[in-house]
């Protein structure tokens, strides 16, 4: 069984204090157990998560700000461990995974036609496992492809009842990735550089049931990588007509 406990308390209808305590469970798959790299002794992953924060919203509902801290502990993490003998790798349980961070979200309506939505997330974590041979625990950062820092900003403008436009900005911090080098038969750690995206969205409500839109992504034509060795989309766009009967 799993559980979840979510208390909250509102002060003067403008400030909400909230918390969450929850558990999770992830059983090993058939591939984890019975493939050529399988391990029938695998234990399921079990997690406990803690969250807490505060949210502020004014009476006019033009300001909404939320701050949230989170902490998660996973026991018996399923990992892919290298071996010196055939099959040269096998699924195994690591000791413990600890992740933590915080989120900041804000929605602002500074004027009748303007809207601002922004968020920032910080994430950090490490795995603690028993080192073969030494008998001692070792800890290392293992949130591969996951940035420690991310930020998003969307600025919207309702020019009229029919015209709407928005400008979106996304920034992703540098990340670590693992790359298997077939020449050296070893796994190498690579650094994926930080990047940003700039997007533009425009729509026109031609009738009550007809909307014409254009969605332009990565308008600065940035080259970036979310996976080492695989390029992501450069400048691209989508335009169309939406019918709502």
C-alpha positions as CSV (number, residue, x, y, z in Angstrom):
1,X,0.0,0.0,0.0
2,X,1.0,3.6,-0.4
3,X,-0.2,6.7,1.5
4,X,-0.6,10.5,0.9
5,X,-1.3,13.2,3.5
6,X,-2.0,16.7,2.3
7,X,-2.9,19.3,5.0
8,X,-3.2,23.0,4.2
9,X,-4.2,26.1,6.1
10,X,-5.4,29.5,4.6
11,X,-4.7,32.8,6.4
12,X,-7.0,35.8,5.7
13,X,-8.1,34.2,2.3
14,X,-4.8,35.3,0.8
15,X,-2.0,33.1,2.2
16,X,-2.1,29.4,2.0
17,X,0.4,27.1,3.9
18,X,0.5,23.6,2.5
19,X,2.4,20.3,3.0
20,X,2.4,16.9,1.5
21,X,3.8,13.5,2.7
22,X,3.5,10.6,0.4
23,X,5.0,7.2,-0.3
24,X,5.7,5.4,-3.6
25,X,6.4,1.9,-4.9
26,X,8.0,0.7,-8.2
27,X,8.3,-3.0,-8.9
28,X,11.1,-4.3,-11.2
29,X,9.9,-5.1,-14.7
30,X,10.1,-8.5,-16.3
31,X,13.1,-7.3,-18.3
32,X,14.8,-6.3,-15.0
33,X,14.2,-9.8,-13.7
34,X,14.5,-12.2,-16.7
35,X,16.5,-10.7,-19.5
36,X,20.1,-11.5,-20.1
37,X,21.0,-8.7,-17.7
38,X,18.2,-9.7,-15.3
39,X,18.5,-10.3,-11.6
40,X,15.8,-12.3,-9.8
41,X,17.0,-11.0,-6.4
42,X,15.9,-7.4,-7.2
43,X,13.9,-5.6,-4.6
44,X,11.2,-3.0,-5.5
45,X,12.0,0.6,-5.2
46,X,10.2,2.4,-2.3
47,X,10.1,6.1,-1.9
48,X,9.0,8.7,0.7
49,X,8.4,12.3,-0.5
50,X,8.1,15.5,1.6
51,X,6.8,18.8,0.3
52,X,6.0,22.1,1.9
53,X,5.4,25.7,0.9
54,X,3.4,28.9,0.9
55,X,1.2,30.5,-1.7
56,X,0.1,34.1,-1.9
57,X,-2.8,35.5,-4.0
58,X,-4.3,39.0,-3.7
59,X,-8.0,39.7,-3.5
60,X,-8.1,41.0,-7.1
61,X,-6.5,37.7,-8.3
62,X,-3.9,39.7,-10.2
63,X,-1.0,38.3,-8.2
64,X,-0.4,34.6,-7.5
65,X,3.0,33.5,-6.1
66,X,3.9,30.0,-4.9
67,X,7.1,28.7,-3.3
68,X,7.5,24.9,-2.8
69,X,10.3,22.9,-1.3
70,X,10.6,19.1,-2.0
71,X,12.6,16.2,-0.7
72,X,12.5,12.6,-1.8
73,X,14.2,9.5,-0.6
74,X,14.2,6.3,-2.6
75,X,15.5,3.0,-1.2
76,X,16.7,0.0,-3.2
77,X,17.1,2.0,-6.4
78,X,17.3,-0.2,-9.5
79,X,20.5,0.5,-11.4
80,X,22.5,-1.0,-14.3
81,X,25.8,-2.1,-12.9
82,X,28.9,-3.0,-15.0
83,X,30.6,-6.4,-14.5
84,X,34.0,-7.7,-15.4
85,X,32.6,-11.0,-16.5
86,X,29.8,-12.0,-18.9
87,X,27.2,-10.7,-19.3
88,X,29.3,-7.6,-18.4
89,X,26.4,-5.8,-16.8
90,X,23.4,-6.6,-14.6
91,X,20.5,-4.9,-12.9
92,X,21.0,-4.4,-9.2
93,X,19.7,-2.4,-6.2
94,X,21.6,0.6,-5.1
95,X,21.3,1.7,-1.5
96,X,19.6,5.0,-1.5
97,X,18.7,8.0,-3.7
98,X,18.2,11.4,-2.2
99,X,16.7,14.3,-4.3
100,X,15.8,17.8,-3.1
101,X,15.1,21.2,-4.5
102,X,12.5,24.0,-4.7
103,X,10.1,25.6,-7.1
104,X,9.1,29.2,-7.5
105,X,6.0,30.1,-9.6
106,X,4.4,33.4,-10.3
107,X,1.4,34.6,-12.3
108,X,1.0,38.4,-12.6
109,X,-1.7,40.5,-14.3
110,X,-0.1,43.9,-14.2
111,X,-2.7,45.5,-16.6
112,X,-6.0,44.6,-18.2
113,X,-4.4,43.2,-21.4
114,X,-1.0,41.9,-20.0
115,X,-0.1,38.6,-18.3
116,X,3.2,37.4,-17.0
117,X,3.8,33.7,-16.0
118,X,7.2,32.7,-14.7
119,X,8.7,29.7,-12.9
120,X,12.1,28.6,-11.6
121,X,13.2,25.1,-10.4
122,X,16.3,24.0,-8.6
123,X,16.9,20.2,-8.4
124,X,19.8,18.3,-6.9
125,X,20.3,14.7,-5.9
126,X,22.8,11.9,-5.3
127,X,22.8,8.1,-5.0
128,X,24.5,6.3,-2.1
129,X,25.7,2.8,-2.8
130,X,28.1,0.2,-1.5
131,X,31.4,0.2,-3.4
132,X,32.5,-3.3,-4.5
133,X,35.7,-4.4,-2.9
134,X,36.0,-1.6,-0.4
135,X,32.9,-2.3,1.6
136,X,32.3,1.4,2.1
137,X,29.4,3.6,0.9
138,X,30.1,6.1,-1.8
139,X,27.8,9.0,-3.0
140,X,27.7,10.8,-6.3
141,X,25.5,13.0,-8.4
142,X,23.5,10.9,-10.8
143,X,20.6,13.0,-12.2
144,X,21.9,12.7,-15.8
145,X,20.2,14.9,-18.4
146,X,18.4,16.7,-15.6
147,X,19.5,20.4,-15.2
148,X,20.0,21.7,-11.7
149,X,18.4,25.0,-12.8
150,X,15.6,25.7,-15.2
151,X,13.6,28.9,-15.8
152,X,10.6,29.8,-17.9
153,X,8.9,33.1,-18.7
154,X,5.8,33.8,-20.8
155,X,4.7,37.3,-21.6
156,X,1.2,37.5,-23.0
157,X,-0.7,40.5,-24.6
158,X,-4.4,40.5,-25.5
159,X,-4.3,43.2,-28.1
160,X,-8.1,43.0,-28.7
161,X,-11.0,40.6,-28.3
162,X,-9.7,38.8,-31.4
163,X,-5.9,39.2,-31.3
164,X,-3.6,37.5,-28.8
165,X,0.2,37.2,-28.8
166,X,2.8,35.8,-26.4
167,X,6.5,35.6,-26.1
168,X,8.1,32.6,-24.3
169,X,11.6,32.2,-22.9
170,X,13.1,29.0,-21.6
171,X,16.5,28.6,-20.1
172,X,18.1,25.2,-19.2
173,X,21.3,24.8,-17.2
174,X,24.2,22.6,-18.2
175,X,23.7,18.8,-17.6
176,X,25.7,15.7,-17.4
177,X,25.1,12.7,-19.8
178,X,26.5,9.2,-20.2
179,X,27.8,8.1,-23.6
180,X,28.8,4.6,-24.5
181,X,31.9,4.7,-26.7
182,X,32.0,1.7,-29.0
183,X,35.6,2.3,-29.8
184,X,36.9,2.1,-26.2
185,X,34.0,-0.2,-25.0
186,X,33.5,2.2,-22.0
187,X,30.9,4.6,-20.8
188,X,32.1,8.2,-20.8
189,X,30.6,11.2,-19.0
190,X,29.8,14.2,-21.2
191,X,28.6,17.7,-20.4
192,X,25.6,19.1,-22.3
193,X,25.9,22.9,-22.5
194,X,23.3,25.3,-21.2
195,X,20.9,26.7,-23.7
196,X,17.8,28.9,-24.1
197,X,14.8,28.9,-26.4
198,X,12.7,31.9,-27.6
199,X,9.2,31.2,-28.9
200,X,6.4,33.4,-30.3
201,X,2.7,32.6,-30.5
202,X,0.0,34.6,-32.3
203,X,-3.7,33.9,-32.7
204,X,-6.7,35.6,-34.3
205,X,-10.2,34.7,-33.3
206,X,-11.9,35.1,-36.8
207,X,-15.3,33.9,-35.5
208,X,-16.7,32.4,-32.4
209,X,-15.8,28.9,-33.7
210,X,-12.7,29.7,-35.9
211,X,-9.2,30.5,-34.6
212,X,-6.2,31.1,-36.8
213,X,-2.8,30.6,-35.1
214,X,0.9,30.5,-35.7
215,X,3.4,29.0,-33.2
216,X,7.0,29.8,-33.9
217,X,9.6,27.8,-31.9
218,X,13.3,28.5,-31.3
219,X,13.2,31.7,-33.4
220,X,16.9,32.4,-32.7
221,X,17.8,29.1,-34.4
222,X,19.8,27.9,-31.4
223,X,21.6,24.5,-31.6
224,X,21.3,22.5,-28.4
225,X,21.3,18.9,-27.2
226,X,19.0,17.2,-24.7
227,X,20.7,13.9,-25.5
228,X,24.4,13.6,-26.3
229,X,25.0,13.0,-30.0
230,X,21.4,13.9,-31.0
231,X,20.6,17.4,-32.2
232,X,17.3,19.0,-31.2
233,X,15.1,21.0,-33.5
234,X,16.3,24.3,-34.7
235,X,13.9,27.0,-35.8
236,X,10.5,25.4,-36.6
237,X,6.9,26.6,-36.7
238,X,3.3,25.4,-36.9
239,X,0.4,27.3,-38.3
240,X,-3.2,26.3,-38.7
241,X,-6.9,26.8,-38.2
242,X,-8.8,25.6,-35.1
243,X,-12.5,24.9,-35.5
244,X,-14.6,24.5,-32.4
245,X,-18.3,23.6,-33.1
